Each structure stands twice: as structure tokens, then as C-alpha cells.
Amino acid sequence: MSKIAFIFPGQGSQYVGMARQLYDQFPVCRQTMEEADDILGFALTRLCFEGPVEELNSTVNTQPAILAASIAALRVLYQECGLRPQALAGHSLGEYSALVAAGAMQYGDALRAVRQRGRFMQEAAPAGLGAMAAVLGLDRQKVIDCCHEAASAGGVVEPVNFNCPGQVVIAGEKGPLGQAMELCRQAGAKRVIELAVSGPFHSSLMRPAGDRLAQVLAEVPVQDPQIPVMANVSAGYLTSATEVKDSLTRQVYGAVLWEDGVGKMVAEGFNVMVEVGPGKVLSGLVKKINKETTTFQVDDVATLEKVLAQFKEVG
């Protein structure tokens, strides 16, 4: 018997042209994207479809764009297929998509919140303040130890994304980050790659952004999730409105425990995970966490048809 979770992508999964096929074929996708344009007061849909890529990749635009494309894909999936998840999860920004799917947040409220979230994150990290790097092929405890050693002389560098076995992202001020990258190489990392991002996201340097976001979220109506949502910061389920707001605030400056959360879901018997929204980054991570888990994506017409062929009869 399949036990199904829906998972939602975060920043980095965006691409010019996302949601276009579903928009052209399904009125519910078209309505969802155009609703985002109306709510935000600018042509988000056109930015998703046509770029320019530099503008789409700006954090303040990327976050609402991925949310809109993800909810549009979710609504198409619900309309076309009886498939329903028993749990939800989202990577960083994707946690907002999961909370909309869970009925904890309204789509419009989530769009406005992530637009602000993106702006606060950009403003918390002036150009040149910090950076991020992916450490591949090194035990997570060794990565933690390298960060501690690099930070011991002063400055900030921290592990911020535990994505899957052998993939940890670190972030911090450029000097300590560079030192931690070199220590990770010396400790045996297969590769250490600085990421093309605008700031040290999910590190303690983002605390001012989290504090500002908390003020915004205080005014946002949030309900108890109708479906359990796996939280990034705790790798535990969010089941109350109070937990939701606390989790969304802390995840701005706290580590994303994706490997831990997915590992817990797998241990609880979730054997099918459907990535809803642009790209297939999370499906790849899930396979590295547990290769027996079946993954699907819903990103365009072809990927939707694969899910429909598998689950059309599911009530």
C-alpha cells in the first residue's frame, strides 16, 4: 500500500519557462498564476515564462515565483487526479507551499509573505557580506567540526542545509567560509563548491531578516494544518498555527534539516514522494536519502501524465 507525501521545491529550482505548459493547457493553472499577478501587482507570470533570468533569480522575485508555480501545479494535480497526500514537506521556501497545501495559509497571504521574506533576506545580506558553499562527499559531523574550527578565530560560518548523505551546504562571512571550505577539502571532501547566491541564507547572519519576518507573520492569519507538515528547523511535524509561525521565523536563520525530515518520513512508511512544482532537485535528494522511495514530479504535461497514469484510479 502506498503512503504518499507531497514535497515542494525551494530556491534554486526556478527556471525561465516554468509552469508554461500547464498554464497553456489547464485553466486552473492559468487562474492561479494570474491571481499571483493581481495579488503582487506586477507581471510575475511573464517573469516566470520569459525572464530575464537575472530578474527571476533575484531572491525577492524567485520566492513568490516558485510558490506560484508550485501551487498552480498542485491545483492541476488535484483537479486531474484523486491522489491526496498524507504528509507534506517543502525545502526552505517550499515549506510555504506545503502550508498552503495543508490549508494552514491562504495562497494570497503566502505570496505576500514570501515576497517580503525575499526582500528581508536580500537586505540582511549586503553585497559581499557573505556566501554559501556546497560540501560534497564528507560526513556531516566532519563538516560541522570544520565550521567550528574556522569560526573559532572569530566570524561566522555554519552548516545550514543538511540535504542528503554527503551533501551539506555551509554559509557565513566570506573569510571564515573560505577557511571552512579549505578545511573541508583537507578533511577529505570530494568537492567543495561556492554557490551563486546573493547571501549567507539560513545562517545566523539572517537573524535580522527573521525578526522582520516575525512582525509580518504576526499579522498573517494561520490555521492549524489539516495535513501534517514536516518542518525544516526541527524535522518534526507542524500541527498547530503557533508552531507554524515559529517555524517559519526560525527557518530564515536556522539550518534546513531536509535529510532528517525525509529520513523520518521514510521510517514512518512513506514510500512515494511527489515533487510538486519546478524541477526535480528534491526527488534527487530523496533518492540519495533512501533509494527505495518512489519519486514523481509534477512540473509540466509529461510529468503530470506519468503521475496520472500511475494514480488515476486512486480515490
DAZIWO-V440068 format. One record per residue. N is the residue number from 0. RES is the residue in one letter. SS is DSSP state (H for helix, E for strand, - for the rest). PHI is phi in whole degrees, -180 to 180 (NA if undefined). Layout:
# DAZIWO-V440068
N&RES&SS&PHI, N&RES&SS&PHI
This chain:
# DAZIWO-V440068
0&M&-&NA, 1&S&-&-78, 2&K&-&-115, 3&I&E&-113, 4&A&E&-121, 5&F&E&-101, 6&I&E&-125, 7&F&E&-124, 8&P&-&-73, 9&G&-&-115, 10&Q&-&-59, 11&G&-&111, 12&S&-&-89, 13&Q&-&-69, 14&Y&-&-154, 15&V&-&-67, 16&G&-&106, 17&M&-&-64, 18&A&-&74, 19&R&H&-64, 20&Q&H&-62, 21&L&H&-66, 22&Y&H&-60, 23&D&H&-69, 24&Q&H&-103, 25&F&-&-125, 26&P&H&-57, 27&V&H&-66, 28&C&H&-69, 29&R&H&-61, 30&Q&H&-62, 31&T&H&-66, 32&M&H&-68, 33&E&H&-70, 34&E&H&-61, 35&A&H&-64, 36&D&H&-57, 37&D&H&-66, 38&I&H&-66, 39&L&H&-90, 40&G&-&78, 41&F&-&-151, 42&A&-&-82, 43&L&H&-61, 44&T&H&-59, 45&R&H&-63, 46&L&H&-63, 47&C&H&-62, 48&F&H&-83, 49&E&H&-119, 50&G&-&77, 51&P&-&-68, 52&V&H&-60, 53&E&H&-63, 54&E&H&-74, 55&L&H&-64, 56&N&-&-80, 57&S&-&-69, 58&T&H&-50, 59&V&H&-66, 60&N&H&-96, 61&T&H&-57, 62&Q&H&-65, 63&P&H&-66, 64&A&H&-65, 65&I&H&-67, 66&L&H&-60, 67&A&H&-62, 68&A&H&-64, 69&S&H&-70, 70&I&H&-69, 71&A&H&-61, 72&A&H&-65, 73&L&H&-61, 74&R&H&-66, 75&V&H&-64, 76&L&H&-60, 77&Y&H&-63, 78&Q&H&-69, 79&E&H&-93, 80&C&-&-144, 81&G&-&-80, 82&L&-&-63, 83&R&-&-133, 84&P&-&-83, 85&Q&-&-102, 86&A&E&-156, 87&L&E&-136, 88&A&E&-154, 89&G&E&-144, 90&H&-&-87, 91&S&-&58, 92&L&-&-48, 93&G&H&-60, 94&E&H&-63, 95&Y&H&-66, 96&S&H&-60, 97&A&H&-62, 98&L&H&-71, 99&V&H&-64, 100&A&H&-62, 101&A&-&-83, 102&G&-&78, 103&A&-&-81, 104&M&-&-130, 105&Q&-&-77, 106&Y&H&-55, 107&G&H&-64, 108&D&H&-64, 109&A&H&-66, 110&L&H&-59, 111&R&H&-65, 112&A&H&-66, 113&V&H&-75, 114&R&H&-63, 115&Q&H&-67, 116&R&H&-56, 117&G&H&-62, 118&R&H&-66, 119&F&H&-63, 120&M&H&-66, 121&Q&H&-63, 122&E&H&-74, 123&A&H&-75, 124&A&-&-127, 125&P&-&-55, 126&A&-&-50, 127&G&-&90, 128&L&-&-68, 129&G&E&-153, 130&A&E&-156, 131&M&E&-135, 132&A&E&-146, 133&A&E&-96, 134&V&E&-108, 135&L&E&-114, 136&G&-&79, 137&L&-&-131, 138&D&-&-53, 139&R&H&-61, 140&Q&H&-66, 141&K&H&-66, 142&V&H&-64, 143&I&H&-59, 144&D&H&-63, 145&C&H&-64, 146&C&H&-65, 147&H&H&-60, 148&E&H&-65, 149&A&H&-65, 150&A&H&-84, 151&S&-&-66, 152&A&-&-85, 153&G&-&113, 154&G&-&103, 155&V&-&-122, 156&V&E&-152, 157&E&E&-145, 158&P&E&-73, 159&V&E&-125, 160&N&E&-135, 161&F&E&-97, 162&N&E&-84, 163&C&E&-169, 164&P&-&-56, 165&G&-&81, 166&Q&E&-141, 167&V&E&-125, 168&V&E&-100, 169&I&E&-115, 170&A&E&-149, 171&G&E&164, 172&E&E&-67, 173&K&H&-61, 174&G&H&-62, 175&P&H&-61, 176&L&H&-62, 177&G&H&-60, 178&Q&H&-66, 179&A&H&-65, 180&M&H&-59, 181&E&H&-67, 182&L&H&-63, 183&C&H&-65, 184&R&H&-62, 185&Q&H&-64, 186&A&-&-79, 187&G&-&113, 188&A&-&-59, 189&K&-&-68, 190&R&E&-148, 191&V&E&-133, 192&I&E&-125, 193&E&E&-69, 194&L&-&-94, 195&A&-&-86, 196&V&-&-127, 197&S&-&-92, 198&G&-&-172, 199&P&-&-85, 200&F&-&-64, 201&H&-&70, 202&S&-&-93, 203&S&H&-65, 204&L&H&-66, 205&M&H&-91, 206&R&H&-55, 207&P&H&-60, 208&A&H&-66, 209&G&H&-64, 210&D&H&-65, 211&R&H&-68, 212&L&H&-65, 213&A&H&-59, 214&Q&H&-67, 215&V&H&-66, 216&L&H&-65, 217&A&-&-60, 218&E&-&-97, 219&V&-&-92, 220&P&-&-67, 221&V&-&-130, 222&Q&-&-107, 223&D&-&-64, 224&P&-&-60, 225&Q&-&-83, 226&I&-&-128, 227&P&-&-59, 228&V&E&-117, 229&M&E&-74, 230&A&-&-88, 231&N&-&-63, 232&V&-&-80, 233&S&-&-122, 234&A&-&55, 235&G&-&-129, 236&Y&E&-83, 237&L&E&-89, 238&T&-&-127, 239&S&-&-133, 240&A&H&-61, 241&T&H&-62, 242&E&H&-62, 243&V&H&-60, 244&K&H&-65, 245&D&H&-64, 246&S&H&-65, 247&L&H&-66, 248&T&H&-70, 249&R&H&-71, 250&Q&-&-71, 251&V&-&-65, 252&Y&-&-120, 253&G&-&-120, 254&A&-&-69, 255&V&E&-88, 256&L&-&-96, 257&W&H&-66, 258&E&H&-58, 259&D&H&-66, 260&G&H&-66, 261&V&H&-65, 262&G&H&-59, 263&K&H&-66, 264&M&H&-64, 265&V&H&-61, 266&A&H&-63, 267&E&-&-87, 268&G&-&101, 269&F&-&-72, 270&N&-&-112, 271&V&E&-132, 272&M&E&-127, 273&V&E&-108, 274&E&E&-83, 275&V&E&-109, 276&G&-&128, 277&P&-&-67, 278&G&-&81, 279&K&-&-140, 280&V&H&-59, 281&L&H&-69, 282&S&H&-61, 283&G&H&-64, 284&L&H&-65, 285&V&H&-59, 286&K&H&-63, 287&K&H&-76, 288&I&H&-78, 289&N&-&-153, 290&K&-&-70, 291&E&-&-80, 292&T&-&-70, 293&T&E&-84, 294&T&E&-121, 295&F&E&-133, 296&Q&E&-124, 297&V&E&-128, 298&D&-&-133, 299&D&-&-151, 300&V&H&-65, 301&A&H&-63, 302&T&H&-70, 303&L&H&-62, 304&E&H&-64, 305&K&H&-64, 306&V&H&-67, 307&L&H&-62, 308&A&H&-63, 309&Q&H&-82, 310&F&H&-124, 311&K&-&-55, 312&E&-&-88, 313&V&-&-69, 314&G&-&-88
